[in-house]
């Protein structure tokens, strides 16, 4: 069973601190650190690790310990909104793991770090226990600086830990979600209004697909516009359906799709689903993929 | 490095002989037997194994030894054409292996089995040393019964081994090829002539795509027709291009594509290429596939 975890930590300017956090993950048995990157203007780093449930749990708890010892939000500045030293910790099912496994892991890790570090923990997305606290943006609104006032309200009592912020580490948001696909479609036009209208048409918040976040941007250096998206559940809102609707909406303005791009990683199954759709493949089973079959035998 | 090998053996009616051949492969270190199946009317069995070059080589040589001890083509009957007790042995590059690796392995195994068992060996497809002997069908024409007469001609001197047939085991065809995709497209019509015309339009032998073999069939129980294909090089003749041409050709007769189907295994990359094509994805790299990234780290 493989689970991915993508902790977001509020430190992106001191490389030695980030390197120590990466080493903490790397030195945990049963876990691989796939990637990490820091953004100085955001003053934030993102780590991507995978492993079995026990390995990921151990690595994340060790990461909390190291991060809380070296990060103080009272002196932290950055462009990205944040609530805590370890700001957000999503668990994502990859291979042989279910969403239920990730929800259970999120709650278990939340309970442990709340207890061990006296840190308030909010559960979000699939691990949420409260519909009003499913969205990360809602939980994080007001940020670290507004946290004490926010937590004074009973509706913002945390899922685990004390009902007041940790003095230096604030609070942490832990949860479970599907793999996120960062997907952009570039249009053969410089009309930003078209990109913005299409983004509004397809995103959930304004009436579009349930698992799409979207915005329209100008790519000034290329003289074209982009519909930039996060697909938050590629099983329920598949990439091909989003692409086809963007293409149709663009055509309505006399605009063609120039190209699309996948930013970062994509689960193989999301690409297979697109192939199945366009090739009209019926009755396909995942174990017909040669590499999957090899893995089962390996 | 992973190489796949799919030996075709001329025995499909004696389960104990087939089971012993499967055991021979299974007991070779460094090799996994992915699958095997027998066809009684063909009197033939097909084994699918994968492993590193050394493992596959050892398994195939052991398979020859066992097969030659238990199969006598002088008393063999079956519908499928065959030249030898071990009839055809293709090596296929899978992961981290190139076609050149498979050609080298085919020639090495060919030389060893020719020497050890005094068996004539013909090299075919990518391992062929002679353009007139690239196609399996050409080499196999005349079958076991016509082999002595055929080999009397200098142009049919084998690549390895004696210039006369092995008394009980005939000759063997060994080579290297790309993974083969068995791909069918079902049409929403009962007009067999349409399926046959489309098959003729897309197959290499009558002017179609270089790496397509195709035939039209009636699926009597469903009242529809099928264009049944083997795609012999999905990199050079991609599945999406074949599908689109079949769809266009069918439309010319007022016929729609009902569905398509993958029979057996397909390399993940063949599905990814279809997704890239239809979604117009630019700049995609194989290591953006999450599972590939995990494997690199694993």
HADDOCK unambig.tbl for C-alpha pairs under 7 A between the chains (distance, minus, plus):
assign (segid A and resid 32 and name CA) (segid B and resid 297 and name CA) 6.85 0.50 0.50
assign (segid A and resid 240 and name CA) (segid B and resid 279 and name CA) 6.84 0.50 0.50
assign (segid A and resid 243 and name CA) (segid B and resid 279 and name CA) 6.64 0.50 0.50
assign (segid A and resid 259 and name CA) (segid B and resid 280 and name CA) 5.00 0.50 0.50
assign (segid A and resid 259 and name CA) (segid B and resid 281 and name CA) 5.81 0.50 0.50
assign (segid A and resid 259 and name CA) (segid B and resid 282 and name CA) 6.15 0.50 0.50
assign (segid A and resid 260 and name CA) (segid B and resid 279 and name CA) 6.63 0.50 0.50
assign (segid A and resid 260 and name CA) (segid B and resid 280 and name CA) 5.54 0.50 0.50
assign (segid A and resid 260 and name CA) (segid B and resid 281 and name CA) 4.53 0.50 0.50
assign (segid A and resid 260 and name CA) (segid B and resid 282 and name CA) 6.08 0.50 0.50
assign (segid A and resid 261 and name CA) (segid B and resid 281 and name CA) 5.06 0.50 0.50
assign (segid A and resid 261 and name CA) (segid B and resid 282 and name CA) 5.66 0.50 0.50
assign (segid A and resid 262 and name CA) (segid B and resid 284 and name CA) 6.86 0.50 0.50
assign (segid A and resid 264 and name CA) (segid B and resid 288 and name CA) 5.91 0.50 0.50
assign (segid A and resid 265 and name CA) (segid B and resid 288 and name CA) 4.50 0.50 0.50
assign (segid A and resid 265 and name CA) (segid B and resid 289 and name CA) 5.62 0.50 0.50
assign (segid A and resid 265 and name CA) (segid B and resid 290 and name CA) 5.39 0.50 0.50
assign (segid A and resid 266 and name CA) (segid B and resid 288 and name CA) 6.13 0.50 0.50
assign (segid A and resid 266 and name CA) (segid B and resid 289 and name CA) 5.12 0.50 0.50
assign (segid A and resid 266 and name CA) (segid B and resid 290 and name CA) 5.46 0.50 0.50
assign (segid A and resid 267 and name CA) (segid B and resid 289 and name CA) 5.71 0.50 0.50
assign (segid A and resid 267 and name CA) (segid B and resid 290 and name CA) 4.97 0.50 0.50
assign (segid A and resid 267 and name CA) (segid B and resid 291 and name CA) 6.66 0.50 0.50
assign (segid A and resid 268 and name CA) (segid B and resid 289 and name CA) 5.63 0.50 0.50
assign (segid A and resid 268 and name CA) (segid B and resid 290 and name CA) 6.55 0.50 0.50
assign (segid A and resid 268 and name CA) (segid B and resid 291 and name CA) 6.55 0.50 0.50
assign (segid A and resid 271 and name CA) (segid B and resid 272 and name CA) 5.63 0.50 0.50
assign (segid A and resid 271 and name CA) (segid B and resid 275 and name CA) 5.51 0.50 0.50
assign (segid A and resid 272 and name CA) (segid B and resid 271 and name CA) 5.61 0.50 0.50
assign (segid A and resid 272 and name CA) (segid B and resid 272 and name CA) 6.41 0.50 0.50
assign (segid A and resid 274 and name CA) (segid B and resid 275 and name CA) 5.22 0.50 0.50
assign (segid A and resid 275 and name CA) (segid B and resid 271 and name CA) 5.51 0.50 0.50
assign (segid A and resid 275 and name CA) (segid B and resid 274 and name CA) 5.21 0.50 0.50
assign (segid A and resid 275 and name CA) (segid B and resid 275 and name CA) 4.88 0.50 0.50
assign (segid A and resid 279 and name CA) (segid B and resid 240 and name CA) 6.84 0.50 0.50
assign (segid A and resid 279 and name CA) (segid B and resid 243 and name CA) 6.64 0.50 0.50
assign (segid A and resid 279 and name CA) (segid B and resid 260 and name CA) 6.62 0.50 0.50
assign (segid A and resid 280 and name CA) (segid B and resid 259 and name CA) 4.99 0.50 0.50
assign (segid A and resid 280 and name CA) (segid B and resid 260 and name CA) 5.54 0.50 0.50
assign (segid A and resid 281 and name CA) (segid B and resid 259 and name CA) 5.79 0.50 0.50
assign (segid A and resid 281 and name CA) (segid B and resid 260 and name CA) 4.53 0.50 0.50
assign (segid A and resid 281 and name CA) (segid B and resid 261 and name CA) 5.03 0.50 0.50
assign (segid A and resid 282 and name CA) (segid B and resid 259 and name CA) 6.14 0.50 0.50
assign (segid A and resid 282 and name CA) (segid B and resid 260 and name CA) 6.11 0.50 0.50
assign (segid A and resid 282 and name CA) (segid B and resid 261 and name CA) 5.66 0.50 0.50
assign (segid A and resid 284 and name CA) (segid B and resid 262 and name CA) 6.86 0.50 0.50
assign (segid A and resid 288 and name CA) (segid B and resid 264 and name CA) 5.92 0.50 0.50
assign (segid A and resid 288 and name CA) (segid B and resid 265 and name CA) 4.52 0.50 0.50
assign (segid A and resid 288 and name CA) (segid B and resid 266 and name CA) 6.14 0.50 0.50
assign (segid A and resid 289 and name CA) (segid B and resid 265 and name CA) 5.64 0.50 0.50
assign (segid A and resid 289 and name CA) (segid B and resid 266 and name CA) 5.12 0.50 0.50
assign (segid A and resid 289 and name CA) (segid B and resid 267 and name CA) 5.73 0.50 0.50
assign (segid A and resid 289 and name CA) (segid B and resid 268 and name CA) 5.64 0.50 0.50
assign (segid A and resid 290 and name CA) (segid B and resid 265 and name CA) 5.38 0.50 0.50
assign (segid A and resid 290 and name CA) (segid B and resid 266 and name CA) 5.46 0.50 0.50
assign (segid A and resid 290 and name CA) (segid B and resid 267 and name CA) 4.99 0.50 0.50
assign (segid A and resid 290 and name CA) (segid B and resid 268 and name CA) 6.57 0.50 0.50
assign (segid A and resid 291 and name CA) (segid B and resid 267 and name CA) 6.65 0.50 0.50
assign (segid A and resid 291 and name CA) (segid B and resid 268 and name CA) 6.55 0.50 0.50
assign (segid A and resid 297 and name CA) (segid B and resid 32 and name CA) 6.85 0.50 0.50
